[in-house]
Amino acid sequence: MAGVRNQRRSSGKFQGWFTDHTGERKWFDGTRSRAETLRIAQRLEDEHRQIRLGYIPLKNCSPRAFAEARDE
């Protein structure tokens, strides 16, 4: 479940979290608006849920990078 801390950081930004495709909680610095930071966290969590369900592919693993590493 995505969420946002109640207090701002010293920079004035709110810190949010979401659960990634591996089930691990990830933290990020959002915006100065708590509502906007919550929307970002929910969007990120939804993207990772779709990756976990197999609807979209994992972005950080490109076939080209794998081929280059395999050839080395």
PDB file of N, CA, C and O in Angstrom, chain B, residues numbered from 101:
ATOM      1  N   MET B 101       0.828  -1.159   0.000  1.00  0.00           N
ATOM      2  CA  MET B 101       0.000   0.000   0.000  1.00  0.00           C
ATOM      3  C   MET B 101       0.886   1.240   0.000  1.00  0.00           C
ATOM      4  O   MET B 101       1.791   1.356   0.826  1.00  0.00           O
ATOM      5  N   ALA B 102       0.637   2.141  -0.897  1.00  0.00           N
ATOM      6  CA  ALA B 102       1.417   3.365  -1.028  1.00  0.00           C
ATOM      7  C   ALA B 102       1.021   4.352   0.065  1.00  0.00           C
ATOM      8  O   ALA B 102      -0.096   4.310   0.579  1.00  0.00           O
ATOM      9  N   GLY B 103       1.953   5.244   0.413  1.00  0.00           N
ATOM     10  CA  GLY B 103       1.650   6.223   1.444  1.00  0.00           C
ATOM     11  C   GLY B 103       2.650   7.350   1.477  1.00  0.00           C
ATOM     12  O   GLY B 103       3.631   7.363   0.733  1.00  0.00           O
ATOM     13  N   VAL B 104       2.380   8.311   2.370  1.00  0.00           N
ATOM     14  CA  VAL B 104       3.219   9.502   2.516  1.00  0.00           C
ATOM     15  C   VAL B 104       3.391   9.771   4.004  1.00  0.00           C
ATOM     16  O   VAL B 104       2.452   9.599   4.781  1.00  0.00           O
ATOM     17  N   ARG B 105       4.586  10.192   4.400  1.00  0.00           N
ATOM     18  CA  ARG B 105       4.829  10.560   5.799  1.00  0.00           C
ATOM     19  C   ARG B 105       4.014  11.807   6.150  1.00  0.00           C
ATOM     20  O   ARG B 105       3.660  12.599   5.276  1.00  0.00           O
ATOM     21  N   ASN B 106       3.729  11.964   7.423  1.00  0.00           N
ATOM     22  CA  ASN B 106       2.924  13.104   7.869  1.00  0.00           C
ATOM     23  C   ASN B 106       3.713  14.402   7.901  1.00  0.00           C
ATOM     24  O   ASN B 106       3.155  15.465   7.633  1.00  0.00           O
ATOM     25  N   GLN B 107       5.000  14.338   8.223  1.00  0.00           N
ATOM     26  CA  GLN B 107       5.802  15.553   8.322  1.00  0.00           C
ATOM     27  C   GLN B 107       6.707  15.708   7.106  1.00  0.00           C
ATOM     28  O   GLN B 107       7.134  14.732   6.489  1.00  0.00           O
ATOM     29  N   ARG B 108       6.982  16.959   6.787  1.00  0.00           N
ATOM     30  CA  ARG B 108       7.885  17.249   5.669  1.00  0.00           C
ATOM     31  C   ARG B 108       9.327  17.010   6.078  1.00  0.00           C
ATOM     32  O   ARG B 108       9.667  16.998   7.261  1.00  0.00           O
ATOM     33  N   ARG B 109      10.169  16.820   5.066  1.00  0.00           N
ATOM     34  CA  ARG B 109      11.608  16.729   5.314  1.00  0.00           C
ATOM     35  C   ARG B 109      12.153  18.145   5.490  1.00  0.00           C
ATOM     36  O   ARG B 109      11.402  19.109   5.346  1.00  0.00           O
ATOM     37  N   SER B 110      13.426  18.289   5.794  1.00  0.00           N
ATOM     38  CA  SER B 110      14.013  19.618   5.992  1.00  0.00           C
ATOM     39  C   SER B 110      13.996  20.441   4.706  1.00  0.00           C
ATOM     40  O   SER B 110      14.072  21.669   4.750  1.00  0.00           O
ATOM     41  N   SER B 111      13.896  19.762   3.558  1.00  0.00           N
ATOM     42  CA  SER B 111      13.827  20.469   2.275  1.00  0.00           C
ATOM     43  C   SER B 111      12.423  20.982   1.981  1.00  0.00           C
ATOM     44  O   SER B 111      12.223  21.715   1.013  1.00  0.00           O
ATOM     45  N   GLY B 112      11.449  20.604   2.806  1.00  0.00           N
ATOM     46  CA  GLY B 112      10.077  21.035   2.581  1.00  0.00           C
ATOM     47  C   GLY B 112       9.273  20.055   1.758  1.00  0.00           C
ATOM     48  O   GLY B 112       8.085  20.273   1.519  1.00  0.00           O
ATOM     49  N   LYS B 113       9.909  18.965   1.316  1.00  0.00           N
ATOM     50  CA  LYS B 113       9.225  17.967   0.499  1.00  0.00           C
ATOM     51  C   LYS B 113       8.741  16.816   1.378  1.00  0.00           C
ATOM     52  O   LYS B 113       9.320  16.520   2.424  1.00  0.00           O
ATOM     53  N   PHE B 114       7.671  16.179   0.927  1.00  0.00           N
ATOM     54  CA  PHE B 114       7.155  15.014   1.629  1.00  0.00           C
ATOM     55  C   PHE B 114       7.855  13.761   1.118  1.00  0.00           C
ATOM     56  O   PHE B 114       8.257  13.692  -0.043  1.00  0.00           O
ATOM     57  N   GLN B 115       7.996  12.780   1.989  1.00  0.00           N
ATOM     58  CA  GLN B 115       8.613  11.511   1.604  1.00  0.00           C
ATOM     59  C   GLN B 115       7.501  10.484   1.446  1.00  0.00           C
ATOM     60  O   GLN B 115       6.661  10.315   2.330  1.00  0.00           O
ATOM     61  N   GLY B 116       7.511   9.799   0.302  1.00  0.00           N
ATOM     62  CA  GLY B 116       6.502   8.793   0.022  1.00  0.00           C
ATOM     63  C   GLY B 116       7.109   7.417  -0.113  1.00  0.00           C
ATOM     64  O   GLY B 116       8.327   7.271  -0.215  1.00  0.00           O
ATOM     65  N   TRP B 117       6.246   6.393  -0.113  1.00  0.00           N
ATOM     66  CA  TRP B 117       6.708   5.025  -0.295  1.00  0.00           C
ATOM     67  C   TRP B 117       5.698   4.253  -1.115  1.00  0.00           C
ATOM     68  O   TRP B 117       4.524   4.617  -1.190  1.00  0.00           O
ATOM     69  N   PHE B 118       6.177   3.172  -1.735  1.00  0.00           N
ATOM     70  CA  PHE B 118       5.334   2.255  -2.482  1.00  0.00           C
ATOM     71  C   PHE B 118       5.967   0.874  -2.408  1.00  0.00           C
ATOM     72  O   PHE B 118       7.134   0.739  -2.043  1.00  0.00           O
ATOM     73  N   THR B 119       5.199  -0.148  -2.754  1.00  0.00           N
ATOM     74  CA  THR B 119       5.700  -1.520  -2.772  1.00  0.00           C
ATOM     75  C   THR B 119       6.052  -1.872  -4.209  1.00  0.00           C
ATOM     76  O   THR B 119       5.201  -1.782  -5.094  1.00  0.00           O
ATOM     77  N   ASP B 120       7.298  -2.273  -4.453  1.00  0.00           N
ATOM     78  CA  ASP B 120       7.727  -2.566  -5.824  1.00  0.00           C
ATOM     79  C   ASP B 120       7.325  -3.980  -6.244  1.00  0.00           C
ATOM     80  O   ASP B 120       6.655  -4.692  -5.496  1.00  0.00           O
ATOM     81  N   HIS B 121       7.741  -4.377  -7.444  1.00  0.00           N
ATOM     82  CA  HIS B 121       7.335  -5.664  -8.011  1.00  0.00           C
ATOM     83  C   HIS B 121       7.901  -6.862  -7.257  1.00  0.00           C
ATOM     84  O   HIS B 121       7.402  -7.977  -7.410  1.00  0.00           O
ATOM     85  N   THR B 122       8.933  -6.649  -6.447  1.00  0.00           N
ATOM     86  CA  THR B 122       9.497  -7.751  -5.665  1.00  0.00           C
ATOM     87  C   THR B 122       8.873  -7.838  -4.274  1.00  0.00           C
ATOM     88  O   THR B 122       9.178  -8.759  -3.516  1.00  0.00           O
ATOM     89  N   GLY B 123       7.997  -6.880  -3.931  1.00  0.00           N
ATOM     90  CA  GLY B 123       7.364  -6.867  -2.619  1.00  0.00           C
ATOM     91  C   GLY B 123       8.115  -6.044  -1.597  1.00  0.00           C
ATOM     92  O   GLY B 123       7.758  -6.048  -0.418  1.00  0.00           O
ATOM     93  N   GLU B 124       9.146  -5.339  -2.024  1.00  0.00           N
ATOM     94  CA  GLU B 124       9.970  -4.539  -1.128  1.00  0.00           C
ATOM     95  C   GLU B 124       9.456  -3.103  -1.104  1.00  0.00           C
ATOM     96  O   GLU B 124       9.038  -2.575  -2.134  1.00  0.00           O
ATOM     97  N   ARG B 125       9.485  -2.468   0.071  1.00  0.00           N
ATOM     98  CA  ARG B 125       9.040  -1.081   0.194  1.00  0.00           C
ATOM     99  C   ARG B 125      10.148  -0.147  -0.303  1.00  0.00           C
ATOM    100  O   ARG B 125      11.298  -0.263   0.121  1.00  0.00           O
ATOM    101  N   LYS B 126       9.803   0.761  -1.187  1.00  0.00           N
ATOM    102  CA  LYS B 126      10.750   1.734  -1.738  1.00  0.00           C
ATOM    103  C   LYS B 126      10.328   3.134  -1.304  1.00  0.00           C
ATOM    104  O   LYS B 126       9.143   3.466  -1.324  1.00  0.00           O
ATOM    105  N   TRP B 127      11.300   3.947  -0.913  1.00  0.00           N
ATOM    106  CA  TRP B 127      11.063   5.318  -0.462  1.00  0.00           C
ATOM    107  C   TRP B 127      11.545   6.294  -1.521  1.00  0.00           C
ATOM    108  O   TRP B 127      12.489   6.000  -2.254  1.00  0.00           O
ATOM    109  N   PHE B 128      10.905   7.455  -1.607  1.00  0.00           N
ATOM    110  CA  PHE B 128      11.325   8.501  -2.542  1.00  0.00           C
ATOM    111  C   PHE B 128      10.919   9.856  -1.975  1.00  0.00           C
ATOM    112  O   PHE B 128       9.988   9.955  -1.176  1.00  0.00           O
ATOM    113  N   ASP B 129      11.629  10.898  -2.399  1.00  0.00           N
ATOM    114  CA  ASP B 129      11.263  12.263  -2.039  1.00  0.00           C
ATOM    115  C   ASP B 129      10.303  12.775  -3.091  1.00  0.00           C
ATOM    116  O   ASP B 129      10.608  12.763  -4.283  1.00  0.00           O
ATOM    117  N   GLY B 130       9.160  13.217  -2.652  1.00  0.00           N
ATOM    118  CA  GLY B 130       8.128  13.673  -3.572  1.00  0.00           C
ATOM    119  C   GLY B 130       8.170  15.177  -3.778  1.00  0.00           C
ATOM    120  O   GLY B 130       9.230  15.763  -3.996  1.00  0.00           O
ATOM    121  N   THR B 131       7.009  15.781  -3.705  1.00  0.00           N
ATOM    122  CA  THR B 131       6.880  17.219  -3.940  1.00  0.00           C
ATOM    123  C   THR B 131       6.539  17.917  -2.625  1.00  0.00           C
ATOM    124  O   THR B 131       6.495  17.281  -1.572  1.00  0.00           O
ATOM    125  N   ARG B 132       6.303  19.196  -2.688  1.00  0.00           N
ATOM    126  CA  ARG B 132       5.922  19.957  -1.499  1.00  0.00           C
ATOM    127  C   ARG B 132       4.441  19.790  -1.178  1.00  0.00           C
ATOM    128  O   ARG B 132       3.977  20.254  -0.136  1.00  0.00           O
ATOM    129  N   SER B 133       3.705  19.139  -2.054  1.00  0.00           N
ATOM    130  CA  SER B 133       2.291  18.871  -1.834  1.00  0.00           C
ATOM    131  C   SER B 133       2.103  17.417  -1.398  1.00  0.00           C
ATOM    132  O   SER B 133       2.552  16.496  -2.081  1.00  0.00           O
ATOM    133  N   ARG B 134       1.438  17.215  -0.256  1.00  0.00           N
ATOM    134  CA  ARG B 134       1.225  15.859   0.249  1.00  0.00           C
ATOM    135  C   ARG B 134       0.323  15.066  -0.685  1.00  0.00           C
ATOM    136  O   ARG B 134       0.578  13.888  -0.938  1.00  0.00           O
ATOM    137  N   ALA B 135      -0.735  15.700  -1.204  1.00  0.00           N
ATOM    138  CA  ALA B 135      -1.679  15.016  -2.090  1.00  0.00           C
ATOM    139  C   ALA B 135      -1.003  14.594  -3.390  1.00  0.00           C
ATOM    140  O   ALA B 135      -1.250  13.495  -3.887  1.00  0.00           O
ATOM    141  N   GLU B 136      -0.163  15.448  -3.938  1.00  0.00           N
ATOM    142  CA  GLU B 136       0.529  15.118  -5.185  1.00  0.00           C
ATOM    143  C   GLU B 136       1.547  13.990  -4.963  1.00  0.00           C
ATOM    144  O   GLU B 136       1.696  13.113  -5.813  1.00  0.00           O
ATOM    145  N   THR B 137       2.232  14.014  -3.841  1.00  0.00           N
ATOM    146  CA  THR B 137       3.177  12.948  -3.517  1.00  0.00           C
ATOM    147  C   THR B 137       2.448  11.619  -3.367  1.00  0.00           C
ATOM    148  O   THR B 137       2.963  10.586  -3.796  1.00  0.00           O
ATOM    149  N   LEU B 138       1.268  11.624  -2.772  1.00  0.00           N
ATOM    150  CA  LEU B 138       0.479  10.407  -2.632  1.00  0.00           C
ATOM    151  C   LEU B 138       0.048   9.882  -4.000  1.00  0.00           C
ATOM    152  O   LEU B 138       0.075   8.673  -4.228  1.00  0.00           O
ATOM    153  N   ARG B 139      -0.347  10.765  -4.909  1.00  0.00           N
ATOM    154  CA  ARG B 139      -0.714  10.340  -6.270  1.00  0.00           C
ATOM    155  C   ARG B 139       0.469   9.708  -6.993  1.00  0.00           C
ATOM    156  O   ARG B 139       0.303   8.718  -7.706  1.00  0.00           O
ATOM    157  N   ILE B 140       1.661  10.272  -6.815  1.00  0.00           N
ATOM    158  CA  ILE B 140       2.865   9.709  -7.434  1.00  0.00           C
ATOM    159  C   ILE B 140       3.134   8.313  -6.875  1.00  0.00           C
ATOM    160  O   ILE B 140       3.436   7.388  -7.628  1.00  0.00           O
ATOM    161  N   ALA B 141       3.026   8.163  -5.554  1.00  0.00           N
ATOM    162  CA  ALA B 141       3.281   6.868  -4.912  1.00  0.00           C
ATOM    163  C   ALA B 141       2.275   5.822  -5.398  1.00  0.00           C
ATOM    164  O   ALA B 141       2.651   4.678  -5.654  1.00  0.00           O
ATOM    165  N   GLN B 142       1.018   6.199  -5.525  1.00  0.00           N
ATOM    166  CA  GLN B 142       0.003   5.258  -5.999  1.00  0.00           C
ATOM    167  C   GLN B 142       0.244   4.870  -7.454  1.00  0.00           C
ATOM    168  O   GLN B 142       0.038   3.715  -7.826  1.00  0.00           O
ATOM    169  N   ARG B 143       0.680   5.827  -8.285  1.00  0.00           N
ATOM    170  CA  ARG B 143       0.972   5.526  -9.688  1.00  0.00           C
ATOM    171  C   ARG B 143       2.157   4.574  -9.803  1.00  0.00           C
ATOM    172  O   ARG B 143       2.122   3.628 -10.589  1.00  0.00           O
ATOM    173  N   LEU B 144       3.212   4.825  -9.015  1.00  0.00           N
ATOM    174  CA  LEU B 144       4.379   3.942  -9.037  1.00  0.00           C
ATOM    175  C   LEU B 144       4.012   2.538  -8.572  1.00  0.00           C
ATOM    176  O   LEU B 144       4.448   1.550  -9.164  1.00  0.00           O
ATOM    177  N   GLU B 145       3.209   2.450  -7.508  1.00  0.00           N
ATOM    178  CA  GLU B 145       2.815   1.136  -7.015  1.00  0.00           C
ATOM    179  C   GLU B 145       1.960   0.400  -8.051  1.00  0.00           C
ATOM    180  O   GLU B 145       2.088  -0.815  -8.201  1.00  0.00           O
ATOM    181  N   ASP B 146       1.103   1.113  -8.757  1.00  0.00           N
ATOM    182  CA  ASP B 146       0.285   0.485  -9.792  1.00  0.00           C
ATOM    183  C   ASP B 146       1.149  -0.034 -10.943  1.00  0.00           C
ATOM    184  O   ASP B 146       0.901  -1.122 -11.464  1.00  0.00           O
ATOM    185  N   GLU B 147       2.166   0.743 -11.341  1.00  0.00           N
ATOM    186  CA  GLU B 147       3.081   0.289 -12.391  1.00  0.00           C
ATOM    187  C   GLU B 147       3.795  -0.995 -11.964  1.00  0.00           C
ATOM    188  O   GLU B 147       3.918  -1.930 -12.756  1.00  0.00           O
ATOM    189  N   HIS B 148       4.259  -1.042 -10.733  1.00  0.00           N
ATOM    190  CA  HIS B 148       4.972  -2.230 -10.254  1.00  0.00           C
ATOM    191  C   HIS B 148       4.035  -3.420 -10.072  1.00  0.00           C
ATOM    192  O   HIS B 148       4.453  -4.567 -10.226  1.00  0.00           O
ATOM    193  N   ARG B 149       2.776  -3.156  -9.747  1.00  0.00           N
ATOM    194  CA  ARG B 149       1.800  -4.245  -9.657  1.00  0.00           C
ATOM    195  C   ARG B 149       1.587  -4.866 -11.039  1.00  0.00           C
ATOM    196  O   ARG B 149       1.469  -6.085 -11.165  1.00  0.00           O
ATOM    197  N   GLN B 150       1.539  -4.019 -12.074  1.00  0.00           N
ATOM    198  CA  GLN B 150       1.368  -4.519 -13.437  1.00  0.00           C
ATOM    199  C   GLN B 150       2.593  -5.319 -13.882  1.00  0.00           C
ATOM    200  O   GLN B 150       2.453  -6.303 -14.609  1.00  0.00           O
ATOM    201  N   ILE B 151       3.777  -4.916 -13.461  1.00  0.00           N
ATOM    202  CA  ILE B 151       4.993  -5.678 -13.771  1.00  0.00           C
ATOM    203  C   ILE B 151       4.921  -7.039 -13.095  1.00  0.00           C
ATOM    204  O   ILE B 151       5.230  -8.057 -13.715  1.00  0.00           O
ATOM    205  N   ARG B 152       4.511  -7.067 -11.813  1.00  0.00           N
ATOM    206  CA  ARG B 152       4.429  -8.319 -11.071  1.00  0.00           C
ATOM    207  C   ARG B 152       3.418  -9.279 -11.700  1.00  0.00           C
ATOM    208  O   ARG B 152       3.632 -10.491 -11.715  1.00  0.00           O
ATOM    209  N   LEU B 153       2.313  -8.730 -12.222  1.00  0.00           N
ATOM    210  CA  LEU B 153       1.290  -9.565 -12.843  1.00  0.00           C
ATOM    211  C   LEU B 153       1.635  -9.962 -14.277  1.00  0.00           C
ATOM    212  O   LEU B 153       0.963 -10.811 -14.864  1.00  0.00           O
ATOM    213  N   GLY B 154       2.681  -9.351 -14.844  1.00  0.00           N
ATOM    214  CA  GLY B 154       3.127  -9.710 -16.180  1.00  0.00           C
ATOM    215  C   GLY B 154       2.465  -8.934 -17.300  1.00  0.00           C
ATOM    216  O   GLY B 154       2.613  -9.292 -18.468  1.00  0.00           O
ATOM    217  N   TYR B 155       1.731  -7.869 -16.966  1.00  0.00           N
ATOM    218  CA  TYR B 155       1.065  -7.072 -17.998  1.00  0.00           C
ATOM    219  C   TYR B 155       2.042  -6.200 -18.767  1.00  0.00           C
ATOM    220  O   TYR B 155       1.852  -5.955 -19.959  1.00  0.00           O
ATOM    221  N   ILE B 156       3.088  -5.729 -18.096  1.00  0.00           N
ATOM    222  CA  ILE B 156       4.126  -4.949 -18.765  1.00  0.00           C
ATOM    223  C   ILE B 156       5.480  -5.550 -18.397  1.00  0.00           C
ATOM    224  O   ILE B 156       5.642  -6.066 -17.291  1.00  0.00           O
ATOM    225  N   PRO B 157       6.456  -5.490 -19.308  1.00  0.00           N
ATOM    226  CA  PRO B 157       7.771  -6.084 -19.027  1.00  0.00           C
ATOM    227  C   PRO B 157       8.581  -5.222 -18.065  1.00  0.00           C
ATOM    228  O   PRO B 157       8.331  -4.027 -17.913  1.00  0.00           O
ATOM    229  N   LEU B 158       9.548  -5.851 -17.427  1.00  0.00           N
ATOM    230  CA  LEU B 158      10.462  -5.156 -16.537  1.00  0.00           C
ATOM    231  C   LEU B 158      11.335  -4.236 -17.374  1.00  0.00           C
ATOM    232  O   LEU B 158      11.896  -4.675 -18.378  1.00  0.00           O
ATOM    233  N   LYS B 159      11.464  -2.966 -16.987  1.00  0.00           N
ATOM    234  CA  LYS B 159      12.115  -1.958 -17.825  1.00  0.00           C
ATOM    235  C   LYS B 159      13.642  -2.006 -17.797  1.00  0.00           C
ATOM    236  O   LYS B 159      14.275  -1.668 -18.797  1.00  0.00           O
ATOM    237  N   ASN B 160      14.248  -2.413 -16.689  1.00  0.00           N
ATOM    238  CA  ASN B 160      15.701  -2.274 -16.549  1.00  0.00           C
ATOM    239  C   ASN B 160      16.485  -3.425 -17.164  1.00  0.00           C
ATOM    240  O   ASN B 160      17.710  -3.440 -17.041  1.00  0.00           O
ATOM    241  N   CYS B 161      15.860  -4.368 -17.804  1.00  0.00           N
ATOM    242  CA  CYS B 161      16.561  -5.508 -18.373  1.00  0.00           C
ATOM    243  C   CYS B 161      16.361  -5.512 -19.890  1.00  0.00           C
ATOM    244  O   CYS B 161      15.367  -6.040 -20.389  1.00  0.00           O
ATOM    245  N   SER B 162      17.292  -4.932 -20.605  1.00  0.00           N
ATOM    246  CA  SER B 162      17.146  -4.873 -22.056  1.00  0.00           C
ATOM    247  C   SER B 162      17.886  -6.049 -22.702  1.00  0.00           C
ATOM    248  O   SER B 162      18.941  -6.443 -22.204  1.00  0.00           O
ATOM    249  N   PRO B 163      17.371  -6.617 -23.788  1.00  0.00           N
ATOM    250  CA  PRO B 163      18.030  -7.744 -24.452  1.00  0.00           C
ATOM    251  C   PRO B 163      19.420  -7.381 -24.971  1.00  0.00           C
ATOM    252  O   PRO B 163      20.317  -8.224 -24.991  1.00  0.00           O
ATOM    253  N   ARG B 164      19.598  -6.140 -25.388  1.00  0.00           N
ATOM    254  CA  ARG B 164      20.888  -5.715 -25.924  1.00  0.00           C
ATOM    255  C   ARG B 164      21.966  -5.759 -24.833  1.00  0.00           C
ATOM    256  O   ARG B 164      23.073  -6.239 -25.078  1.00  0.00           O
ATOM    257  N   ALA B 165      21.651  -5.264 -23.643  1.00  0.00           N
ATOM    258  CA  ALA B 165      22.619  -5.265 -22.543  1.00  0.00           C
ATOM    259  C   ALA B 165      22.970  -6.700 -22.144  1.00  0.00           C
ATOM    260  O   ALA B 165      24.126  -6.992 -21.836  1.00  0.00           O
ATOM    261  N   PHE B 166      21.994  -7.580 -22.148  1.00  0.00           N
ATOM    262  CA  PHE B 166      22.258  -8.973 -21.812  1.00  0.00           C
ATOM    263  C   PHE B 166      23.160  -9.611 -22.857  1.00  0.00           C
ATOM    264  O   PHE B 166      24.081 -10.351 -22.510  1.00  0.00           O
ATOM    265  N   ALA B 167      22.905  -9.332 -24.138  1.00  0.00           N
ATOM    266  CA  ALA B 167      23.713  -9.906 -25.208  1.00  0.00           C
ATOM    267  C   ALA B 167      25.166  -9.429 -25.118  1.00  0.00           C
ATOM    268  O   ALA B 167      26.098 -10.206 -25.322  1.00  0.00           O
ATOM    269  N   GLU B 168      25.344  -8.137 -24.810  1.00  0.00           N
ATOM    270  CA  GLU B 168      26.710  -7.608 -24.687  1.00  0.00           C
ATOM    271  C   GLU B 168      27.445  -8.271 -23.509  1.00  0.00           C
ATOM    272  O   GLU B 168      28.620  -8.617 -23.631  1.00  0.00           O
ATOM    273  N   ALA B 169      26.773  -8.442 -22.401  1.00  0.00           N
ATOM    274  CA  ALA B 169      27.407  -9.063 -21.237  1.00  0.00           C
ATOM    275  C   ALA B 169      27.714 -10.543 -21.510  1.00  0.00           C
ATOM    276  O   ALA B 169      28.751 -11.055 -21.088  1.00  0.00           O
ATOM    277  N   ARG B 170      26.829 -11.207 -22.201  1.00  0.00           N
ATOM    278  CA  ARG B 170      27.039 -12.618 -22.518  1.00  0.00           C
ATOM    279  C   ARG B 170      28.248 -12.799 -23.450  1.00  0.00           C
ATOM    280  O   ARG B 170      29.014 -13.751 -23.300  1.00  0.00           O
ATOM    281  N   ASP B 171      28.412 -11.875 -24.415  1.00  0.00           N
ATOM    282  CA  ASP B 171      29.516 -11.974 -25.361  1.00  0.00           C
ATOM    283  C   ASP B 171      30.871 -11.730 -24.691  1.00  0.00           C
ATOM    284  O   ASP B 171      31.887 -12.257 -25.143  1.00  0.00           O
ATOM    285  N   GLU B 172      30.893 -10.951 -23.638  1.00  0.00           N
ATOM    286  CA  GLU B 172      32.147 -10.694 -22.935  1.00  0.00           C
ATOM    287  C   GLU B 172      32.591 -11.935 -22.223  1.00  0.00           C
ATOM    288  O   GLU B 172      33.633 -11.931 -21.566  1.00  0.00           O
TER     289      GLU B 172
END
